[in-house]
Amino acid sequence: MQEAPNPSVSQKNEEELHWLALRLVPGLGNRLAARLLNAIGSPAAIFRASVTELESLGAPSHVVRALSTGTVFEEAAREAEQARQVGASFLTIHDSAYPKILKEIFDPPLLLYVRGDRRLLGELAVGIVGTRRPTAYGKAMAERLATDLAARGLVIVSGMARGVDSCAHRGALHANGKTIAVLGTGMDVPYPAENKKLHSEIAEKGLLLSEFRLGSFPAPQNFPIRNRIISGLSLGVIVVEAAQYSGSLITARLAMEQNREVYGVPGSVTNKNSWGPHILIKQGAKLVEDWQDVVEELPAEVRNTLISLPDTTREPEKPSLFAESLTERERAIYSLLKVEETVHIDEILDALPQYSSSEVLANLLELEFKSLVRQLPGKNFVKTF
């Protein structure tokens, strides 16, 4: 049987290497590994176990052979070194920092790659998920809810996919709040490619987390696996926009199974992205219009914790109509814009003949800087609340 891979390394590193080696054994899935751990006690003990004991616990012959020979330790050592090079570390289910709320789910990950502030795993969190192709309204609602909830001390958890997920992370960061991105790829694989900057920003100001080994590409089967962690880390999950059959509804279903709160943001009945949240609302999910609707459903002790947070945490400085005064010209332009549909620059100019086009464009740019307006292709503009 395999002994300690290297007697010269520290006890902590040796234990970490056993965990990583267990994770890398070909054919040894999370559930079988959990069964072995429950029966035998630790990864090191599993690698020392007899063939008879491993087989009696349901381990197939190729897994038993890999565990008995210990050949996977060399691969584990390379993986550990590569993780250090990209700034990642490991968190095991036996670690005291492993979030208690995640342990409660049916199939908790045994080992996580983490990069950033791992203390966030011990804080109160809500998940925000939705379609990769949101409307302007969906983007605005995701950012607004994330900003308001993060400003009040909640960690925003999402999957860093394009669309609603990215808006949720950006909203939390905009509020100087905290966010966790649960990846469906390896820690070193930013996905989608356009989120490379967001990936780095979350690593610096929040936490990146992945169950998948380094270099894992975004395989379709990874994302449903990833979704159970998003819901598992959260007190509740908010679905902003989602089609009738989508990964976001899988996350919501997992949240229900995990006894988490589920929330739906209503939208236009003619928009197929509204069908998912509307289905959830019909099934009993809480209808959400603002952050208060979310907090009201949380347990009393959680609400009391949020209320007791320092004011600087609950209300950080952030651009909003209520925190900043607008000039008369900016108010006139802003009043013409809508959340649910775009307004073309020509419509704005026609409605405000008293201002020149250069004045209107300059003030639209100021409103963009204040995060109140977003410009879309073709000189179209929408409100972002």
N, C-alpha and C positions, 0 to 999 in steps of 0.2 A: 504494500500500500504506500501511497505517496506521503512523505513527511514534509516538514516545513521547506518551502522552496529555496530559502536562502537564510542560513542561521545568522548572517552578519547584519541583516536589516532589522530595524526596530520591531518590537512586538506589534505596534499599531500598523505599520506598513505590511507586516506579514499577514495580519488578520485581514487587512484591506485586499491584499493580493489573493487570499483564499476566496473572499467574496466575489471578486472580479473573475477569478478563474471559474467559479461555480456558474456565474452568469454566462460565461463564454463556452461552456460545454455544449457541443453540437447536439441538438435534439432534446436538451433539457429545458423545458418551458417553465414559466413562472409558477404554475400550480404544482407541478411535480417537484420542483425545487422547494416550494413551501412545505409540501408533504414530507420531504426528506428532512428539512430543518426541524419541523415539529416533532419528528420521531427521533432524530439523532442529536439535534441540539445546536450544531454550529457547522459552518462550511469546512473547517479543519477536520472535524469529526467525520463528516461525510466522506472526505477524501481518504480517511483512514479506515472507513467501514469495510467489512468483508463483502465479497461478492454475494454470498448467500443473503446477508442482511439487506443489501441494496435491491436484490431481485425480489425479496419478500415484500418490499415496499412498492413494487410496481415499476421499477426502473428497467427499461428495455436493455437488451444486451449491449448495443453500441454505446449507450450512456454509461453503463457499468464499466465497460472497457475504458472509456475516456477518464472516468473517475479513478479507476484503479491504477492506470499508468501515469496519470498526472501530467501528460504531455501538454495540456492546455496552459500550464503555468508560464511557459516561455511567451506565449501569445498574450497572457494577462500582464506580464511585466512590460511588454511593448506598449500595450494599451494604456497602462498606468503612466508611463513616461510621456506618451503622446498627449494624454489628458493634462498633465502638468504643463506641457508646452503651450497649450491653448488656454491655460488659466482655469481649468476645471478641476473639481475634486469629487469625491464620492460620498454618498450618504446611504447607509444601509438601514434596513428595517429594525435592526437591533440598536441603532445609534440613538442616543437620548435626544438629539435634535430632529429626529424623524417626526413629522407632524402626526399627532395623535388622531386627528380627524381623518387622515388618509388611511391609517391602520384599520379604521372601522369598515372600509369597503370590502366587497366580496373577494377581490383579487388584488390586494395592494402590491405595488412593485417592490421587489426585494432589494433592489439597488438602483440608485438614481445618480446620474451625472448632474452636478450643479455648478453654476458659475455666477458669482455675484454675492449678494447679501443673503446668506442662508437663514438669517434670523427672521426673514419675512415668512418662513414656513410656520412659525409659531404665532403669527398674528391673524386677526380676523379677516376673512376674505370673502369676496363674491366673484362669481364668474360672469363674464359677458361674452356671448357668442352670437354668430349670425352668418349670413351669406357672404360669399366672396365677391358678389356683385351687387352691393347695396345701392339703393337710390340715394339721392342727396339727403332726403329725410332720414334714411337709415343711418348714414354716416353721422349726421348731426346728432341724432338721438344717442348713438353709441358713445360719441365723444362727450356729449353733455352729461349723460348718466355716469360715465367713468370719472369725469372731472369732479362732479358733485360728490360722488361716493368716496373717491380718493381724498378729497378735501376734508372729509369728515372722518378720516382715519381708517377706512377699509382698504385692504389690498385688492387690486383688480387682477383677476386671473383670466387669461385667455390663451389662444393657441398660436398667435402671431401669424395666422394666415392673412392673405390680402383681404381687404374689405372690412367687415365689422370688427374682426379681431384686432387688426392694426389700429383702427380708430379708437378702440377701447384702451389699448396700451398708450397711444399718444395722448388721449384724454387724461389718463392718470398722471403721465409725466408732465403734462401741461399744468396740472394742479400742484406740481412739486410733490406728488404723492408716490405711492409704491405700487409696483406691478410685477407679476410673475408670468413669464411666457413658458408654456409647456409645449415643447417641440415635438413634432412628428418625424424628426430627422436626428442625426447625430449632433452633438453639441457644437461641432465645428462646421456644420453645413447650414448657413443662413438660407431660409426658404420662406417665401419666394425671394428671388435674387434682389428685387427692388427693396427688400427689407433689411439689407445688409447694414445700413446705418442704424436702423431701429434695433437690430440685433445687438450692435455694439453699445447703443445707449442703454438698453435694458441691462446688459451685463455690467455696466458701470453704475447705474442708478437703481436697479431692481434685481431680479433674479431670473436666470435662464435655467431650465430644468428639462432633462430628457431621460427616458428609460432606455433609449437605443444607443448602441455602441457608436464610437466615433466613426465618421465616414458614412453612416447610414443615409441612403438617399430617400427622398420622399415617396416611398412606396404607398399605394392606396390603402393597403391593410394597416399601415402604421397609425392612421388618423383615428379610427374608432378605438384603437388601443389607447392612444393618447387622451382621448376624450374622457375616459373614466377617471383620469388623474385631475383634469380640469374640474369636474364636478366633485371629485373626492376631496380636493383642497378647499372647496367653497362651502359656505353656509347656505348659499342658494345660487341658482343660475338664471341669468336674464337672457332671453332670446329676443333679439332686436328685429331682425328680418330673416326669414328662412322659408324656403320652398317646402311644399308638403312632404317631400321625401328628401331629407338632407342630413348631413352630419350633425348639424346643430340640434335637430330633434333627437338624434341618438344621444347627444350629451344631456338633453332635457330628460329623456327616458332614464338614463343612468342616474341622474340626480334624484328622480322619483324613487328609484330602487334603493338608492343610498339614503333615503329619508331626508333629502335636502329640500329647501324651498325652490319652487319653480315660478318664474315670472315671464310674462309675455308683453311685449310692447305693441299696441294695436297700430294698424296702418290702413291704407286704402283697401277696400274690399275688391277693387279691380286690379290690384297689384298682386301677382302670384307670390311675391316675397312676403306678403302679409298672411298667407294661408297658414304657414307653420305656427306663428304666434297665436293666430286666431283659434286654431285647433287646440292649442294648449290652454288658452283661456276658457274655451268651452268645456275642457276636461277638468277645470278647477284651478288652473294657474292664476296667480295674482296679476291683474291688469296694472301695468305700470305706465304712469305719465311723467313722474319725476322721482328723484331720489328718495323722497319721503315714503312713497309707496313701497319701496324696497325695505327700508329700515323698519317700517311698521310691522312687517311680517316676521322679523327676527325675534329670537327669544328675548324675554325681558332682561336677562342678565347681560346679553350682548348689547342691547340698547343702552343700558345703564353704563356699560363700559365706554361706548362711543360718546355719550353725553359727558362723561368725566374726563375725556381727553382735553389737553390744553387748547385754548382758543386758537393758538398759532397753528396747531395741527388740523383743527377742524375747518378753519377758514383761512387758508393761505391766500396770498395776493395772487389774483388771476384776472385777466381781462374779462369784463362782462359789462353789460349795460348798467348794472347796479353798482359796480365798483369803480367805474370810470365815467366821467362826463363826456358827452359827445358835443361837438360843435353843432350849430344850427344846420349847416350844410350836410354834415354826416348824418344827423337825425332824419333830414329830408330824404336822403338817399336810402338809408336803412329801412325807412317806412315803406318804400316801394318794393322791397325784396320779399321773397317768400321762402319757406323752408322746404315745402313739398314739391316745388317746381322752379325751373330756372327763369330768370328775367334777362333778356338780351340788353346789351348796352344801349342800343337804339331806343328801346322802350323807356329806359331811364332818362336819356337825353330829351326825348319828346315830352316827358312828364315834368322836366325841370328846365324850361327854356331860359330861365333867368341865370343859369350857370353855363359857362363854356364847357366844351368837351374836355379840355385839359383839366379844368377844376374838378369835374365829376370823376375823371379817371384818377386824379391825385387823391381824392377823398376815398374812393373805392380801395385804393392801395392802402390807405391809412386804416380803413376798416378791416382789411385782410391782416395787417400787422397786429391788430387788436383781437384777432381770431373771431371776429363777428361775421365775416363774410368769406366765402370761398369762390374763387374764379374757376370756372370749368371751361373746357375747350370751346372755341367759337365766340369768345367774349360774352359768355353767359355767367350769371352770378346767382348765388343762393345764400340765404341766411344760414348761419351755424349756431343759432341761439345766442 
